[in-house]
Amino acid sequence: MNISSIVVQVRSEYVDEVVEALKAADFCDYHFHDKSIGKIIVTVEGEGVSEEIEKVKKIQEIPHVIAADMMMAYSEEELDKERSKLEMGPNVPEMLNDDSIRAEDIVYHGDLRKMKF
């Protein structure tokens, strides 16, 4: 299952009309909007990216929609792969469990495996 947030751009005078259309739609979930800048936030779900793209296209077809762009995406499959990497990867570096090393003596370089003290 994929879930993505979509930013919908509309001219301010059409925000209420488009919000009502999005709320009534069965292909997305409305969350909030800012009428002063004409932005509306919705989410779409799909079994894959292609299903999500089809739903974004439906949003783009709503009258007065200037643009509908995918901003953030969550993919269950990607999350599972990353969890698997973490589970199969090295455990917490031993030095982090060593009470003889003072925390202020540890220099972090963006990767726990590259830490120096």
N, CA, C and O of each residue as an XYZ file, in Angstrom:
468
protein
N       0.849     -1.183      0.000
C       0.000      0.000      0.000
C       0.887      1.237      0.000
O       1.850      1.323      0.762
N       0.558      2.182     -0.852
C       1.243      3.463     -0.926
C       0.286      4.564     -0.481
O      -0.915      4.505     -0.742
N       0.832      5.554      0.184
C       0.062      6.739      0.557
C       0.923      7.947      0.203
O       2.106      7.989      0.539
N       0.333      8.921     -0.472
C       1.078     10.118     -0.858
C       0.268     11.369     -0.569
O      -0.957     11.386     -0.689
N       0.993     12.423     -0.184
C       0.326     13.710      0.006
C       0.427     14.491     -1.303
O       1.435     14.451     -2.009
N      -0.649     15.193     -1.590
C      -0.747     15.966     -2.832
C      -1.048     17.416     -2.467
O      -1.953     17.695     -1.680
N      -0.280     18.333     -3.047
C      -0.569     19.757     -2.894
C      -1.299     20.196     -4.150
O      -0.787     20.081     -5.263
N      -2.505     20.701     -3.946
C      -3.348     21.150     -5.051
C      -3.306     22.678     -5.066
O      -3.594     23.322     -4.057
N      -2.952     23.247     -6.199
C      -2.876     24.701     -6.346
C      -4.108     25.198     -7.102
O      -4.454     24.677     -8.162
N      -4.758     26.209     -6.541
C      -5.992     26.766     -7.088
C      -5.946     28.281     -6.875
O      -5.352     28.753     -5.906
N      -6.562     29.029     -7.763
C      -6.703     30.472     -7.505
C      -7.598     30.639     -6.285
O      -8.561     29.892     -6.111
N      -7.287     31.601     -5.454
C      -7.970     31.802     -4.170
C      -9.489     31.831     -4.282
O     -10.188     31.300     -3.419
N      -9.996     32.443     -5.332
C     -11.455     32.565     -5.448
C     -12.153     31.231     -5.721
O     -13.374     31.138     -5.596
N     -11.393     30.201     -6.092
C     -11.985     28.891     -6.373
C     -11.704     27.840     -5.296
O     -12.112     26.687     -5.437
N     -11.017     28.227     -4.231
C     -10.631     27.257     -3.201
C     -11.843     26.531     -2.630
O     -11.846     25.302     -2.565
N     -12.865     27.262     -2.218
C     -14.031     26.616     -1.595
C     -14.690     25.613     -2.537
O     -15.073     24.520     -2.121
N     -14.818     25.980     -3.777
C     -15.440     25.102     -4.772
C     -14.623     23.812     -4.967
O     -15.179     22.715     -5.021
N     -13.304     23.966     -5.071
C     -12.441     22.799     -5.282
C     -12.380     21.946     -4.017
O     -12.350     20.719     -4.101
N     -12.362     22.584     -2.850
C     -12.366     21.816     -1.599
C     -13.611     20.938     -1.534
O     -13.523     19.770     -1.155
N     -14.764     21.483     -1.897
C     -16.006     20.696     -1.870
C     -15.933     19.527     -2.850
O     -16.399     18.428     -2.547
N     -15.345     19.765     -4.026
C     -15.202     18.697     -5.011
C     -14.268     17.599     -4.489
O     -14.526     16.411     -4.680
N     -13.191     18.008     -3.835
C     -12.250     17.030     -3.279
C     -12.861     16.248     -2.127
O     -12.636     15.044     -2.004
N     -13.629     16.920     -1.288
C     -14.291     16.230     -0.171
C     -15.294     15.192     -0.685
O     -15.478     14.141     -0.072
N     -15.932     15.493     -1.803
C     -16.937     14.589     -2.367
C     -16.310     13.450     -3.179
O     -16.969     12.450     -3.463
N     -15.057     13.601     -3.542
C     -14.394     12.607     -4.388
C     -14.126     11.313     -3.621
O     -13.868     11.328     -2.417
N     -14.191     10.208     -4.335
C     -13.911      8.913     -3.711
C     -12.475      8.451     -3.961
O     -12.128      7.319     -3.622
N     -11.635      9.307     -4.548
C     -10.271      8.915     -4.888
C      -9.200      9.648     -4.083
O      -8.009      9.452     -4.324
N      -9.610     10.494     -3.123
C      -8.642     11.190     -2.277
C      -9.290     11.564     -0.947
O     -10.510     11.510     -0.794
N      -8.448     11.943      0.006
C      -8.918     12.406      1.311
C      -8.448     13.838      1.519
O      -7.253     14.126      1.462
N      -9.399     14.726      1.759
C      -9.096     16.136      2.018
C      -8.583     16.278      3.447
O      -9.066     15.602      4.355
N      -7.584     17.175      3.649
C      -7.049     17.406      4.993
C      -7.157     18.864      5.427
O      -7.720     19.144      6.485
N      -6.640     19.786      4.648
C      -6.772     21.205      4.992
C      -6.396     22.069      3.787
O      -5.918     21.587      2.761
N      -6.637     23.364      3.966
C      -6.301     24.295      2.887
C      -5.955     25.657      3.469
O      -6.251     25.954      4.626
N      -5.321     26.474      2.640
C      -5.021     27.865      2.979
C      -5.556     28.700      1.820
O      -4.944     28.781      0.755
N      -6.688     29.304      2.048
C      -7.361     30.063      0.993
C      -6.520     31.244      0.518
O      -6.567     31.608     -0.657
N      -5.748     31.846      1.432
C      -4.976     33.042      1.071
C      -3.914     32.759      0.013
O      -3.538     33.661     -0.735
N      -3.427     31.530     -0.059
C      -2.413     31.200     -1.070
C      -2.925     30.164     -2.072
O      -2.198     29.776     -2.986
N      -4.158     29.720     -1.906
C      -4.762     28.797     -2.865
C      -4.181     27.397     -2.865
O      -4.106     26.750     -3.910
N      -3.771     26.929     -1.702
C      -3.214     25.576     -1.616
C      -4.131     24.679     -0.799
O      -4.674     25.084      0.229
N      -4.290     23.453     -1.279
C      -5.129     22.451     -0.631
C      -4.289     21.188     -0.484
O      -3.560     20.812     -1.403
N      -4.389     20.535      0.667
C      -3.635     19.310      0.910
C      -4.602     18.129      0.963
O      -5.579     18.139      1.712
N      -4.307     17.118      0.157
C      -5.072     15.869      0.158
C      -4.085     14.709      0.172
O      -2.890     14.894     -0.060
N      -4.592     13.521      0.443
C      -3.771     12.318      0.300
C      -4.486     11.354     -0.635
O      -5.712     11.353     -0.745
N      -3.684     10.538     -1.303
C      -4.211      9.465     -2.139
C      -3.549      8.168     -1.697
O      -2.420      8.165     -1.206
N      -4.269      7.069     -1.879
C      -3.741      5.745     -1.550
C      -3.830      4.874     -2.791
O      -4.691      5.071     -3.648
N      -2.929      3.913     -2.871
C      -2.974      2.983     -3.987
C      -2.108      1.773     -3.722
O      -1.217      1.793     -2.873
N      -2.390      0.723     -4.464
C      -1.589     -0.497     -4.330
C      -0.189     -0.287     -4.901
O       0.744     -1.009     -4.548
N      -0.047      0.684     -5.764
C       1.247      0.994     -6.362
C       1.257      2.422     -6.857
O       0.245      3.120     -6.797
N       2.401      2.849     -7.342
C       2.560      4.223     -7.820
C       1.618      4.514     -8.978
O       1.069      5.613     -9.055
N       1.417      3.565     -9.875
C       0.560      3.815    -11.036
C      -0.876      4.122    -10.609
O      -1.529      4.971    -11.215
N      -1.368      3.450     -9.585
C      -2.721      3.748     -9.099
C      -2.779      5.148     -8.484
O      -3.760      5.870     -8.659
N      -1.730      5.517     -7.770
C      -1.690      6.864     -7.194
C      -1.649      7.930     -8.290
O      -2.323      8.955     -8.188
N      -0.875      7.693     -9.315
C      -0.771      8.653    -10.420
C      -2.114      8.832    -11.100
O      -2.478      9.952    -11.458
N      -2.857      7.751    -11.286
C      -4.204      7.848    -11.878
C      -5.096      8.750    -11.033
O      -5.885      9.526    -11.572
N      -4.976      8.651     -9.730
C      -5.789      9.484     -8.835
C      -5.351     10.944     -8.899
O      -6.187     11.847     -8.856
N      -4.059     11.175     -9.000
C      -3.564     12.553     -9.150
C      -4.092     13.150    -10.448
O      -4.452     14.326    -10.485
N      -4.141     12.367    -11.493
C      -4.677     12.850    -12.778
C      -6.150     13.246    -12.639
O      -6.589     14.230    -13.234
N      -6.907     12.479    -11.854
C      -8.312     12.831    -11.612
C      -8.413     14.162    -10.882
O      -9.294     14.969    -11.178
N      -7.519     14.392     -9.933
C      -7.508     15.672     -9.205
C      -7.206     16.801    -10.180
O      -7.843     17.853    -10.132
N      -6.243     16.588    -11.060
C      -5.859     17.619    -12.034
C      -6.994     17.958    -12.987
O      -7.023     19.055    -13.545
N      -7.925     17.039    -13.181
C      -9.055     17.269    -14.084
C     -10.200     18.051    -13.441
O     -11.130     18.460    -14.135
N     -10.146     18.262    -12.139
C     -11.207     19.021    -11.456
C     -11.143     20.469    -11.946
O     -10.063     21.057    -12.003
N     -12.280     21.039    -12.293
C     -12.279     22.435    -12.761
C     -11.597     23.374    -11.764
O     -11.787     23.257    -10.553
N     -10.811     24.296    -12.288
C     -10.096     25.342    -11.558
C      -8.816     24.873    -10.882
O      -8.134     25.676    -10.246
N      -8.474     23.601    -11.003
C      -7.200     23.124    -10.451
C      -6.088     23.536    -11.407
O      -6.103     23.176    -12.584
N      -5.130     24.288    -10.894
C      -3.984     24.720    -11.693
C      -2.937     23.609    -11.739
O      -2.385     23.302    -12.796
N      -2.672     23.009    -10.570
C      -1.680     21.934    -10.481
C      -2.002     21.044     -9.292
O      -2.575     21.494     -8.300
N      -1.632     19.794     -9.403
C      -1.733     18.847     -8.296
C      -0.448     18.028     -8.337
O      -0.220     17.255     -9.268
N       0.385     18.207     -7.321
C       1.699     17.584     -7.330
C       1.922     16.725     -6.094
O       1.594     17.122     -4.976
N       2.479     15.551     -6.314
C       2.814     14.637     -5.231
C       4.003     15.227     -4.467
O       5.022     15.576     -5.063
N       3.866     15.333     -3.168
C       4.936     15.926     -2.366
C       5.663     14.897     -1.506
O       6.892     14.826     -1.524
N       4.929     14.124     -0.777
C       5.522     13.123      0.113
C       4.874     11.786     -0.201
O       3.679     11.720     -0.490
N       5.654     10.733     -0.143
C       5.109      9.409     -0.441
C       5.583      8.404      0.599
O       6.707      8.473      1.097
N       4.706      7.485      0.906
C       5.018      6.384      1.817
C       4.711      5.102      1.078
O       3.614      4.923      0.550
N       5.678      4.218      1.042
C       5.492      2.932      0.387
C       5.768      1.835      1.397
O       6.868      1.742      1.942
N       4.778      1.018      1.642
C       4.914     -0.071      2.601
C       6.074     -0.984      2.207
O       6.828     -1.444      3.065
N       6.213     -1.242      0.913
C       7.280     -2.114      0.427
C       8.651     -1.520      0.731
O       9.546     -2.236      1.179
N       8.825     -0.219      0.491
C      10.101      0.428      0.785
C      10.395      0.390      2.272
O      11.532      0.151      2.679
N       9.368      0.628      3.089
C       9.555      0.592      4.535
C      10.003     -0.795      4.981
O      10.901     -0.917      5.814
N       9.390     -1.834      4.438
C       9.771     -3.195      4.795
C      11.225     -3.482      4.418
O      11.946     -4.132      5.175
N      11.656     -2.996      3.246
C      13.048     -3.190      2.822
C      14.009     -2.503      3.782
O      15.032     -3.075      4.161
N      13.678     -1.267      4.178
C      14.547     -0.525      5.090
C      14.587     -1.175      6.471
O      15.645     -1.229      7.096
N      13.456     -1.664      6.947
C      13.434     -2.379      8.228
C      14.313     -3.620      8.161
O      15.043     -3.933      9.102
N      14.232     -4.318      7.041
C      15.038     -5.521      6.862
C      16.527     -5.179      6.912
O      17.308     -5.901      7.532
N      16.922     -4.083      6.262
C      18.323     -3.656      6.294
C      18.771     -3.383      7.724
O      19.866     -3.782      8.121
N      17.930     -2.706      8.495
C      18.273     -2.398      9.883
C      18.407     -3.662     10.725
O      19.323     -3.787     11.537
N      17.490     -4.585     10.521
C      17.513     -5.825     11.301
C      18.716     -6.683     10.950
O      19.253     -7.382     11.809
N      19.142     -6.635      9.691
C      20.264     -7.465      9.254
C      21.600     -6.744      9.409
O      22.655     -7.371      9.317
N      21.563     -5.452      9.639
C      22.780     -4.665      9.754
C      23.438     -4.837     11.108
O      22.922     -5.540     11.976
N      24.575     -4.194     11.283
C      25.272     -4.304     12.566
C      24.441     -3.654     13.678
O      23.696     -2.700     13.455
N      24.596     -4.195     14.847
C      23.909     -3.626     16.008
C      24.534     -2.295     16.370
O      25.424     -1.810     15.671
N      24.086     -1.722     17.427
C      24.640     -0.467     17.911
C      26.137     -0.655     18.123
O      26.551     -1.639     18.737
N      26.954      0.267     17.629
C      28.400      0.129     17.816
C      28.737     -0.054     19.304
O      28.173      0.608     20.175
N      29.679     -0.977     19.565
C      30.050     -1.294     20.944
C      30.450     -0.061     21.730
O      30.160      0.041     22.922
N      31.122      0.885     21.063
C      31.609      2.062     21.793
C      30.476      2.860     22.434
O      30.692      3.549     23.430
N      29.255      2.770     21.863
C      28.140      3.512     22.456
C      27.665      2.882     23.764
O      26.985      3.528     24.561
N      28.020      1.640     23.973
C      27.662      0.959     25.223
C      28.838      0.879     26.188
O      28.734      0.249     27.241
N      29.944      1.507     25.842
C      31.151      1.482     26.678
C      31.104      2.650     27.662
O      31.249      3.807     27.269
N      30.902      2.340     28.941
C      30.781      3.383     29.975
C      32.081      4.132     30.230
O      32.071      5.178     30.879
N      33.199      3.614     29.731
C      34.469      4.311     29.964
C      34.679      5.460     28.981
O      35.579      6.279     29.166
N      33.851      5.523     27.939
C      33.964      6.609     26.941
C      32.964      7.693     27.298
O      31.770      7.430     27.441
N      33.461      8.914     27.441
C      32.588     10.044     27.769
C      31.880     10.518     26.501
O      32.497     10.596     25.438
N      30.612     10.829     26.605
C      29.808     11.262     25.454
C      30.424     12.480     24.773
O      30.413     12.567     23.545
N      30.957     13.413     25.543
C      31.522     14.633     24.942
C      32.819     14.365     24.178
O      33.306     15.243     23.466
N      33.389     13.151     24.317
C      34.594     12.805     23.579
C      34.291     12.120     22.243
O      35.206     11.818     21.476
N      33.032     11.883     21.973
C      32.646     11.216     20.736
C      32.404     12.255     19.646
O      31.694     13.237     19.862
N      32.997     12.032     18.477
C      32.810     12.922     17.328
C      31.968     12.154     16.305
O      32.354     11.078     15.848
N      30.829     12.717     15.960
C      29.895     12.076     15.037
C      30.087     12.649     13.639
O      30.118     13.866     13.460
N      30.218     11.766     12.646
C      30.440     12.196     11.258
C      29.293     11.789     10.342
O      29.508     11.556      9.152
N      28.080     11.702     10.875
C      26.914     11.374     10.051
C      26.688      9.884      9.857
O      25.751      9.496      9.158
N      27.510      9.048     10.448
C      27.355      7.600     10.320
C      27.900      6.974     11.601
O      29.057      7.191     11.958
N      27.073      6.207     12.283
C      27.484      5.625     13.560
C      28.739      4.769     13.430
O      29.513      4.654     14.380
N      28.943      4.169     12.259
C      30.114      3.317     12.078
C      31.401      4.125     11.908
O      32.496      3.571     12.005
N      31.279      5.422     11.657
C      32.463      6.254     11.442
C      32.776      7.133     12.644
O      33.610      8.035     12.558
N      32.117      6.876     13.753
C      32.355      7.712     14.933
C      33.762      7.495     15.458
O      34.312      6.395     15.393
N      34.324      8.566     15.976
C      35.669      8.504     16.557
C      35.628      9.134     17.929
O      34.791      9.987     18.223
N      36.543      8.695     18.753
C      36.660      9.294     20.091
C      38.101      9.431     20.462
O      38.415      9.913     21.551
